[in-house]
Amino acid sequence: MDFKNTFFNSIKNKSKLSDRAVADDFLKDFYFFPEAAPSVNVLLTIPAGGKINFTTPVHYIFNPFPAHLLIYTISGSGAFSVNETVYTADTSHCLFFDCTKPFSFEHKGHNWKFYLFFISGNALSSYYELFQEVYDVLYPVPAGSSIPMLFSELAAMPSEPSLKDILLCNKKLHDIFTEMILSALEQSDPEKPVADYLVNMKEAFDNHYEQEYSLAYFEEFTGISRYRLCREFSAAFSSSPLQYLNQRRIEAAKELLLNSDMPVHEVGSAVGIDNTNHFIHLFKKFTGTTPFVFKQAVPASIRELRSPYKPGGLPPQ
């Protein structure tokens, strides 16, 4: 298969863009590698990939084609859509997807910097089936993971790889998928209870989200290293501690916007985000709109008070 031609032919909206425009806008530092020799087709290989940086709004729609897609977001975020479901590829998230379904990329905001690789290989279908049982499309990469380094090393792969390079590529890809699948298996294990200290962390975020937290605080409180806490929290709740806390704060902010006349900066402070610009940025990141537009768009008839659940847990600082 000539992957380069297959890729360009799959771009549904390419009539609006010449191949040169696609290459310039989407494929900066993006490389198409020679087809692997038949003797190594059983290995995981990368027919194309690289490091991408979206700095302007873009939207690419793809028809199905035979490959799997693997993305790791270095900074910023972008939208990945499939079957009308939108996934936000945030910082430190891996996206794993079977490209035999139509999909699209969209970037609207600040810079989105990420590694992107198309993957081929006989083992992918098994990895993907196990992955989807828990993560669907996105995997939150925990602190201390080797995945960011592995993506960086894959991006440095020579454009004309030797057999040794292909074997090293295969190993690095297996290492990435092995971590993700082991995490998925741990989460799907009904016999494995969530540790009390992780439950207490979550309850602190749920009920005292306005407090200022740090991993150093939880490390001191629990006597467990911050790296282990972050890794275990991510595995237990499919989100890093900071991402979970920010999500909880935005949910609380939405309630305040609906049920009070507090200005935006006061709502941000009330949920623990004193910097108004940062609050607006996070709110838009999680909801797709600004706090002001969110409040104005909701009919007054549904702005009714709701009493949040407040169980016990870790005391505030």
KOLDRENGU-139240 format. One record per residue (C-alpha): residue number from 1; x, y, z. Coordinates in steps of 0.25 Angstrom, whole numbers, always signed. Layout:
BEGIN
nr NUM	x X	y Y	z Z $
...
//
This chain:
BEGIN
nr 1	x +0	y +0	z +0 $
nr 2	x +5	y +14	z -4 $
nr 3	x +2	y +20	z +10 $
nr 4	x +4	y +35	z +5 $
nr 5	x -6	y +34	z -6 $
nr 6	x -15	y +27	z +3 $
nr 7	x -14	y +38	z +13 $
nr 8	x -16	y +49	z +3 $
nr 9	x -28	y +42	z -4 $
nr 10	x -35	y +40	z +10 $
nr 11	x -36	y +55	z +13 $
nr 12	x -50	y +58	z +10 $
nr 13	x -49	y +73	z +10 $
nr 14	x -37	y +74	z +2 $
nr 15	x -44	y +81	z -10 $
nr 16	x -43	y +93	z -2 $
nr 17	x -28	y +91	z +0 $
nr 18	x -17	y +88	z -10 $
nr 19	x -8	y +76	z -6 $
nr 20	x +3	y +87	z -4 $
nr 21	x -6	y +94	z +6 $
nr 22	x -9	y +81	z +14 $
nr 23	x +6	y +78	z +14 $
nr 24	x +9	y +92	z +19 $
nr 25	x -2	y +94	z +29 $
nr 26	x -4	y +80	z +35 $
nr 27	x +9	y +72	z +32 $
nr 28	x +20	y +81	z +37 $
nr 29	x +31	y +72	z +42 $
nr 30	x +22	y +60	z +37 $
nr 31	x +29	y +49	z +30 $
nr 32	x +25	y +38	z +21 $
nr 33	x +33	y +25	z +23 $
nr 34	x +37	y +15	z +13 $
nr 35	x +28	y +3	z +13 $
nr 36	x +33	y -8	z +22 $
nr 37	x +39	y -21	z +16 $
nr 38	x +29	y -33	z +15 $
nr 39	x +38	y -40	z +25 $
nr 40	x +36	y -30	z +36 $
nr 41	x +21	y -28	z +34 $
nr 42	x +17	y -35	z +46 $
nr 43	x +24	y -24	z +54 $
nr 44	x +17	y -11	z +58 $
nr 45	x +22	y +0	z +49 $
nr 46	x +20	y +15	z +46 $
nr 47	x +16	y +18	z +31 $
nr 48	x +15	y +33	z +34 $
nr 49	x +17	y +42	z +46 $
nr 50	x +23	y +53	z +53 $
nr 51	x +22	y +66	z +62 $
nr 52	x +11	y +75	z +59 $
nr 53	x +8	y +89	z +64 $
nr 54	x -5	y +96	z +60 $
nr 55	x -4	y +111	z +62 $
nr 56	x -16	y +115	z +54 $
nr 57	x -31	y +110	z +53 $
nr 58	x -32	y +97	z +45 $
nr 59	x -42	y +86	z +42 $
nr 60	x -39	y +74	z +34 $
nr 61	x -49	y +63	z +31 $
nr 62	x -44	y +49	z +27 $
nr 63	x -51	y +37	z +20 $
nr 64	x -47	y +23	z +26 $
nr 65	x -34	y +17	z +22 $
nr 66	x -26	y +5	z +27 $
nr 67	x -18	y +9	z +39 $
nr 68	x -18	y +13	z +54 $
nr 69	x -16	y +27	z +59 $
nr 70	x -7	y +30	z +71 $
nr 71	x -6	y +44	z +77 $
nr 72	x +1	y +50	z +89 $
nr 73	x -2	y +64	z +93 $
nr 74	x +10	y +72	z +98 $
nr 75	x +3	y +85	z +101 $
nr 76	x -11	y +92	z +97 $
nr 77	x -23	y +84	z +93 $
nr 78	x -30	y +80	z +80 $
nr 79	x -44	y +74	z +77 $
nr 80	x -44	y +60	z +71 $
nr 81	x -58	y +55	z +65 $
nr 82	x -64	y +42	z +62 $
nr 83	x -79	y +38	z +60 $
nr 84	x -83	y +52	z +65 $
nr 85	x -75	y +50	z +78 $
nr 86	x -65	y +60	z +81 $
nr 87	x -53	y +57	z +89 $
nr 88	x -43	y +67	z +95 $
nr 89	x -29	y +63	z +93 $
nr 90	x -23	y +71	z +105 $
nr 91	x -9	y +72	z +110 $
nr 92	x -3	y +59	z +114 $
nr 93	x -14	y +50	z +108 $
nr 94	x -12	y +39	z +97 $
nr 95	x -22	y +37	z +86 $
nr 96	x -23	y +23	z +80 $
nr 97	x -32	y +21	z +69 $
nr 98	x -36	y +12	z +57 $
nr 99	x -36	y +20	z +44 $
nr 100	x -46	y +10	z +38 $
nr 101	x -56	y +20	z +43 $
nr 102	x -58	y +34	z +38 $
nr 103	x -52	y +44	z +47 $
nr 104	x -48	y +59	z +48 $
nr 105	x -38	y +68	z +54 $
nr 106	x -42	y +83	z +59 $
nr 107	x -33	y +93	z +65 $
nr 108	x -39	y +107	z +69 $
nr 109	x -31	y +113	z +81 $
nr 110	x -17	y +114	z +85 $
nr 111	x -5	y +106	z +80 $
nr 112	x -8	y +91	z +80 $
nr 113	x +6	y +83	z +80 $
nr 114	x +5	y +68	z +78 $
nr 115	x +12	y +56	z +73 $
nr 116	x +4	y +48	z +62 $
nr 117	x +7	y +35	z +57 $
nr 118	x -1	y +25	z +48 $
nr 119	x +2	y +11	z +52 $
nr 120	x +1	y -2	z +45 $
nr 121	x +3	y -17	z +50 $
nr 122	x -4	y -30	z +53 $
nr 123	x -4	y -27	z +68 $
nr 124	x -12	y -14	z +67 $
nr 125	x -26	y -20	z +66 $
nr 126	x -24	y -28	z +80 $
nr 127	x -18	y -15	z +86 $
nr 128	x -29	y -7	z +81 $
nr 129	x -40	y -16	z +86 $
nr 130	x -35	y -17	z +100 $
nr 131	x -32	y -2	z +100 $
nr 132	x -46	y +2	z +96 $
nr 133	x -53	y -6	z +107 $
nr 134	x -48	y +4	z +117 $
nr 135	x -43	y +17	z +110 $
nr 136	x -51	y +18	z +97 $
nr 137	x -42	y +27	z +90 $
nr 138	x -34	y +35	z +101 $
nr 139	x -23	y +31	z +111 $
nr 140	x -19	y +40	z +122 $
nr 141	x -4	y +39	z +123 $
nr 142	x +0	y +39	z +138 $
nr 143	x +12	y +46	z +143 $
nr 144	x +25	y +38	z +143 $
nr 145	x +20	y +30	z +131 $
nr 146	x +31	y +27	z +120 $
nr 147	x +21	y +30	z +109 $
nr 148	x +25	y +45	z +106 $
nr 149	x +39	y +40	z +104 $
nr 150	x +35	y +29	z +95 $
nr 151	x +27	y +38	z +86 $
nr 152	x +39	y +48	z +86 $
nr 153	x +48	y +36	z +82 $
nr 154	x +39	y +31	z +71 $
nr 155	x +38	y +45	z +65 $
nr 156	x +53	y +45	z +64 $
nr 157	x +53	y +32	z +55 $
nr 158	x +61	y +34	z +42 $
nr 159	x +53	y +36	z +30 $
nr 160	x +60	y +24	z +24 $
nr 161	x +60	y +14	z +35 $
nr 162	x +69	y +2	z +36 $
nr 163	x +64	y -12	z +40 $
nr 164	x +70	y -8	z +54 $
nr 165	x +62	y +5	z +54 $
nr 166	x +49	y -3	z +50 $
nr 167	x +51	y -13	z +62 $
nr 168	x +54	y -1	z +72 $
nr 169	x +41	y +5	z +67 $
nr 170	x +33	y -8	z +69 $
nr 171	x +39	y -9	z +83 $
nr 172	x +35	y +6	z +87 $
nr 173	x +21	y +4	z +81 $
nr 174	x +19	y -9	z +89 $
nr 175	x +24	y -2	z +101 $
nr 176	x +13	y +10	z +99 $
nr 177	x +2	y +0	z +97 $
nr 178	x +6	y -9	z +108 $
nr 179	x +5	y +2	z +118 $
nr 180	x -8	y +6	z +113 $
nr 181	x -14	y -8	z +113 $
nr 182	x -9	y -11	z +127 $
nr 183	x -15	y +1	z +132 $
nr 184	x -28	y -3	z +125 $
nr 185	x -28	y -17	z +131 $
nr 186	x -25	y -11	z +145 $
nr 187	x -37	y -2	z +144 $
nr 188	x -46	y -13	z +138 $
nr 189	x -43	y -22	z +150 $
nr 190	x -55	y -23	z +159 $
nr 191	x -48	y -29	z +170 $
nr 192	x -38	y -18	z +172 $
nr 193	x -43	y -7	z +181 $
nr 194	x -39	y +7	z +180 $
nr 195	x -30	y +11	z +192 $
nr 196	x -36	y +20	z +203 $
nr 197	x -25	y +31	z +201 $
nr 198	x -30	y +32	z +186 $
nr 199	x -44	y +32	z +190 $
nr 200	x -41	y +43	z +201 $
nr 201	x -33	y +51	z +190 $
nr 202	x -46	y +50	z +181 $
nr 203	x -55	y +54	z +192 $
nr 204	x -46	y +66	z +195 $
nr 205	x -47	y +71	z +181 $
nr 206	x -62	y +68	z +180 $
nr 207	x -66	y +76	z +193 $
nr 208	x -54	y +86	z +196 $
nr 209	x -51	y +89	z +181 $
nr 210	x -49	y +104	z +185 $
nr 211	x -37	y +100	z +193 $
nr 212	x -23	y +101	z +188 $
nr 213	x -17	y +87	z +186 $
nr 214	x -3	y +82	z +182 $
nr 215	x +2	y +68	z +181 $
nr 216	x +13	y +72	z +191 $
nr 217	x +1	y +74	z +201 $
nr 218	x -5	y +60	z +198 $
nr 219	x +9	y +54	z +199 $
nr 220	x +11	y +60	z +213 $
nr 221	x -3	y +56	z +217 $
nr 222	x -3	y +41	z +212 $
nr 223	x +12	y +38	z +213 $
nr 224	x +12	y +33	z +199 $
nr 225	x +20	y +39	z +187 $
nr 226	x +13	y +50	z +179 $
nr 227	x +17	y +42	z +166 $
nr 228	x +11	y +29	z +171 $
nr 229	x -2	y +37	z +176 $
nr 230	x -3	y +43	z +162 $
nr 231	x -1	y +30	z +155 $
nr 232	x -11	y +23	z +164 $
nr 233	x -21	y +34	z +163 $
nr 234	x -21	y +34	z +148 $
nr 235	x -22	y +19	z +147 $
nr 236	x -34	y +19	z +157 $
nr 237	x -42	y +31	z +152 $
nr 238	x -37	y +32	z +137 $
nr 239	x -32	y +46	z +140 $
nr 240	x -20	y +53	z +146 $
nr 241	x -23	y +59	z +160 $
nr 242	x -21	y +73	z +154 $
nr 243	x -30	y +70	z +142 $
nr 244	x -41	y +64	z +152 $
nr 245	x -40	y +76	z +161 $
nr 246	x -42	y +86	z +149 $
nr 247	x -53	y +78	z +144 $
nr 248	x -60	y +79	z +157 $
nr 249	x -58	y +94	z +159 $
nr 250	x -64	y +96	z +145 $
nr 251	x -76	y +88	z +149 $
nr 252	x -78	y +96	z +161 $
nr 253	x -76	y +109	z +153 $
nr 254	x -87	y +105	z +144 $
nr 255	x -96	y +104	z +156 $
nr 256	x -92	y +117	z +161 $
nr 257	x -94	y +124	z +147 $
nr 258	x -108	y +118	z +146 $
nr 259	x -113	y +120	z +161 $
nr 260	x -107	y +134	z +165 $
nr 261	x -104	y +147	z +159 $
nr 262	x -89	y +147	z +163 $
nr 263	x -80	y +153	z +153 $
nr 264	x -70	y +144	z +145 $
nr 265	x -58	y +148	z +153 $
nr 266	x -65	y +145	z +166 $
nr 267	x -70	y +131	z +161 $
nr 268	x -56	y +128	z +158 $
nr 269	x -51	y +132	z +172 $
nr 270	x -62	y +124	z +178 $
nr 271	x -58	y +111	z +172 $
nr 272	x -43	y +113	z +175 $
nr 273	x -38	y +120	z +162 $
nr 274	x -34	y +134	z +165 $
nr 275	x -28	y +138	z +152 $
nr 276	x -40	y +142	z +143 $
nr 277	x -33	y +140	z +130 $
nr 278	x -29	y +126	z +134 $
nr 279	x -43	y +123	z +139 $
nr 280	x -49	y +127	z +126 $
nr 281	x -39	y +119	z +118 $
nr 282	x -42	y +106	z +126 $
nr 283	x -57	y +108	z +125 $
nr 284	x -56	y +109	z +110 $
nr 285	x -47	y +97	z +110 $
nr 286	x -57	y +88	z +117 $
nr 287	x -70	y +94	z +112 $
nr 288	x -66	y +100	z +98 $
nr 289	x -71	y +114	z +102 $
nr 290	x -69	y +125	z +111 $
nr 291	x -75	y +127	z +125 $
nr 292	x -83	y +139	z +120 $
nr 293	x -88	y +132	z +107 $
nr 294	x -92	y +120	z +115 $
nr 295	x -100	y +128	z +125 $
nr 296	x -107	y +135	z +114 $
nr 297	x -110	y +123	z +106 $
nr 298	x -118	y +115	z +117 $
nr 299	x -133	y +118	z +118 $
nr 300	x -137	y +125	z +132 $
nr 301	x -147	y +114	z +134 $
nr 302	x -137	y +103	z +137 $
nr 303	x -128	y +112	z +146 $
nr 304	x -132	y +105	z +159 $
nr 305	x -124	y +102	z +171 $
nr 306	x -118	y +88	z +173 $
nr 307	x -112	y +83	z +186 $
nr 308	x -98	y +77	z +184 $
nr 309	x -95	y +64	z +191 $
nr 310	x -85	y +66	z +202 $
nr 311	x -80	y +53	z +208 $
nr 312	x -68	y +53	z +218 $
nr 313	x -54	y +52	z +214 $
nr 314	x -40	y +58	z +214 $
nr 315	x -41	y +71	z +222 $
nr 316	x -38	y +84	z +215 $
nr 317	x -24	y +90	z +217 $
//
